[in-house]
Amino acid sequence: MPTLNEIPEEFRLNYFMGDIVISDSFAEHEARVMWNTLRTAELVSGRRPEMFGRLLPGLHEAFVSPRVPKELREIAVSLIETTRKWHSYRRDLVHDLLTVGWGRGDDVHSALGKHPPRPMREIVKCAAELRNSGYRLRGLCIITPYWIGGTGDGWDDAEGLRSWTRVAMGHIADVPGSVLGTEGPAPEPPGGWDAIVAAANTQREADDARLDDYQIEINQGDKG
C-alpha cells in the first residue's frame, strides 16, 4: 500500500479514509467467516450478529470458552481486542465531519468539535491495523479447527499452517502480493502440525482409495 508521503497532501485524507472503510469491511468479512467456523464447532449458537461491533464480542466470548486451548485463546483474544479498538476508531471518524488545513498541516480536525486534532499518521495506522486484522482473522480461521478437534480445510502443508499461525499472531511479512508470516516461533496444536498433516494425508489417501473401489464396483455393475 502507498505510504503517507506517496500520496499528494491534498488527497491524503480522502485516500486513507477510503482505505479505512475498505479495510474495515475486509476485517468484518473475515470475522463473519470466523463466526461460521465457530458455529460448526458449536462454540457459538443462534443468529450471527449483523453489526461488526456486536459480532466481535461474540467471537471474544467463544474464544474464552474452556474448550479453547490457552495458546489459541491468547492469540484470538489479543486479535479481537486490537480489531475492536481500531473498528471503534474508524466508527468515530466516519460519523464525524473531518477537515485538514487548520494548525499543523498534517492534523485532521473535527469540524463538529467532537474530537481533538488527530495526526494524519493515526489515520494511516488505522487503515493498516484494520487491514492486518483482516489477514489475522483469516489466519485464525484457518488454524482454529485443528486446535479444537476438527480437521480444517485439508491443508497438506505444515509450514503453511505455521506461517498462518504467525499471521494470526500479527507477525506478517512484508511481501508484496502475498500473505505470509514472518520467521519465528509459534504455538502448535497437540501433536504438532507435522503429525496433524501426516494423519490428514493418510486419511485422505484412504478416502480416495475407497472412492476408487466404489467407482470400480459401479462400473462393473453397469457392464453387467
C-alpha positions in Angstrom: 0.0 0.0 0.0 1.2 3.6 -0.6 2.9 5.3 2.3 1.8 8.7 3.6 4.4 10.6 1.6 3.5 8.8 -1.6 0.0 10.4 -1.6 -0.2 14.2 -2.5 -1.1 16.2 0.6 -4.4 17.4 -0.8 -5.6 13.9 -1.4 -4.4 12.2 1.8 -7.5 12.5 3.9 -9.8 11.1 1.2 -7.5 8.4 0.2 -6.8 7.0 3.7 -10.4 7.4 4.8 -11.4 5.2 1.8 -8.7 2.8 2.8 -10.1 2.6 6.3 -13.6 1.8 5.1 -12.3 -0.9 2.7 -10.1 -2.4 5.3 -12.8 -2.4 7.9 -15.2 -4.2 5.5 -12.5 -6.8 4.8 -12.0 -7.4 8.5 -15.7 -7.7 9.0 -16.0 -10.3 6.2 -13.2 -12.4 7.8 -14.9 -12.1 11.2 -18.1 -13.4 9.7 -16.3 -16.4 8.3 -14.7 -16.9 11.7 -18.2 -16.9 13.2 -19.3 -19.7 10.8 -16.2 -21.7 11.7 -17.0 -21.4 15.4 -20.7 -22.3 14.8 -19.6 -25.5 13.1 -17.5 -26.3 16.2 -20.6 -25.4 18.4 -18.7 -22.6 20.1 -21.3 -20.1 19.1 -25.0 -20.5 18.5 -28.0 -18.6 17.5 -28.2 -15.9 14.8 -25.0 -14.2 13.8 -24.9 -10.5 14.8 -25.3 -8.2 11.8 -23.3 -5.3 13.1 -19.5 -5.7 13.2 -19.3 -4.1 16.6 -21.6 -6.7 18.0 -20.0 -9.6 16.2 -16.6 -9.1 17.8 -17.8 -9.5 21.5 -19.5 -12.8 20.4 -16.2 -14.0 19.0 -14.4 -13.0 22.2 -16.9 -14.9 24.3 -16.4 -18.0 22.1 -12.6 -18.0 22.4 -12.6 -17.7 26.2 -14.5 -21.0 26.4 -12.8 -23.7 28.4 -12.8 -25.8 25.2 -10.3 -23.5 23.6 -6.6 -24.2 24.5 -4.8 -21.4 26.2 -2.3 -20.8 23.4 -5.1 -20.3 20.8 -7.1 -18.3 23.3 -4.3 -15.8 23.8 -3.8 -15.3 20.1 -7.6 -14.8 19.5 -8.3 -12.5 22.4 -5.4 -10.2 21.5 -6.5 -10.1 17.9 -10.1 -9.4 18.7 -9.2 -6.6 21.2 -7.0 -5.0 18.6 -9.7 -5.2 16.0 -12.3 -3.7 18.3 -10.0 -0.8 19.1 -9.5 0.2 15.5 -13.1 -0.5 14.4 -14.1 1.9 17.2 -11.6 4.4 16.0 -13.0 4.0 12.4 -16.6 4.5 13.7 -15.6 7.8 15.3 -14.1 9.0 12.1 -16.9 8.1 9.7 -19.5 9.7 12.0 -17.6 13.0 12.1 -17.0 15.8 9.6 -13.3 15.9 9.0 -11.1 18.6 7.6 -7.4 19.4 7.3 -5.5 22.7 7.0 -6.0 24.1 10.4 -3.0 24.4 12.6 -0.4 21.8 11.7 -0.8 20.8 8.1 -0.9 17.1 8.8 -3.5 17.2 11.5 -7.1 16.0 10.9 -9.7 18.1 12.6 -13.3 17.5 13.6 -15.3 20.4 12.1 -18.1 19.4 14.6 -15.7 19.7 17.5 -16.3 16.0 18.5 -12.6 15.2 18.9 -9.2 16.9 19.3 -7.0 17.1 16.3 -5.6 13.7 15.1 -2.2 13.4 13.3 -2.6 12.1 9.8 -0.3 9.2 10.7 -3.0 7.9 13.0 -5.5 7.8 10.1 -2.9 5.8 8.1 -2.3 3.5 11.1 -6.0 2.8 11.5 -6.3 1.6 7.9 -3.2 -0.5 8.2 -4.3 -2.1 11.5 -7.7 -2.9 10.2 -6.2 -4.5 7.0 -3.9 -6.5 9.2 -6.8 -7.6 11.4 -8.5 -9.0 8.3 -5.4 -11.1 7.4 -5.0 -12.1 11.1 -8.7 -13.2 11.3 -8.2 -15.3 8.1 -5.2 -17.0 9.7 -7.1 -17.6 12.9 -10.0 -19.1 10.9 -7.6 -21.5 9.1 -5.8 -22.8 12.2 -8.7 -22.8 14.8 -10.4 -26.1 13.7 -7.2 -28.1 14.3 -6.9 -26.7 17.8 -10.4 -27.7 18.8 -10.6 -31.2 17.4 -11.6 -30.5 13.8 -9.8 -31.2 10.5 -9.8 -27.8 9.0 -9.9 -27.4 5.2 -7.5 -30.1 4.3 -4.2 -28.2 4.4 -1.4 -30.5 3.4 1.5 -28.2 4.3 2.7 -28.0 7.9 4.9 -25.0 7.1 1.9 -23.2 5.6 0.0 -23.7 8.9 2.9 -22.4 10.8 3.0 -19.4 8.6 -0.7 -18.7 9.1 -0.2 -19.1 12.8 2.4 -16.3 12.7 -0.1 -14.2 10.6 -2.8 -14.7 13.2 -0.3 -13.6 15.9 0.2 -10.4 13.9 3.7 -11.2 12.6 3.0 -10.5 8.9 5.9 -10.4 6.4 6.3 -7.5 4.1 6.0 -9.5 0.8 4.0 -7.7 -2.0 1.2 -9.8 -3.3 1.4 -12.5 -0.6 0.2 -13.0 2.9 2.9 -14.8 4.9 4.0 -15.0 8.4 7.5 -13.9 9.4 10.1 -16.4 10.6 9.8 -17.1 14.3 8.3 -19.4 16.9 4.6 -20.1 17.1 2.5 -22.5 19.2 1.2 -25.7 17.6 -1.8 -27.8 18.5 -1.3 -31.0 20.5 0.8 -33.4 18.4 2.2 -30.7 16.2 1.5 -29.6 12.7 3.7 -32.3 11.1 1.7 -35.1 12.7 -1.6 -33.5 12.1 -0.9 -33.0 8.4 0.5 -36.6 8.0 -2.6 -38.0 9.6 -4.8 -35.9 7.4 -3.0 -37.0 4.3 -3.2 -40.7 5.3 -6.9 -40.3 5.8 -7.3 -38.5 2.5 -5.5 -41.3 0.7 -7.7 -43.9 2.4 -10.8 -42.0 1.4 -9.6 -41.7 -2.2 -8.9 -45.4 -2.4 -12.3 -46.2 -1.0 -13.9 -44.0 -3.6 -11.9 -45.7 -6.4 -13.2 -49.0 -5.1 -16.8 -47.8 -5.2 -16.3 -46.5 -8.8 -14.9 -49.8 -9.9 -18.0 -51.6 -8.4 -20.3 -49.1 -10.2 -18.5 -49.6 -13.5 -18.7 -53.4 -13.2 -22.4 -53.2 -12.3 -23.1 -51.1 -15.4 -21.4 -53.7 -17.6 -23.4 -56.5 -16.0 
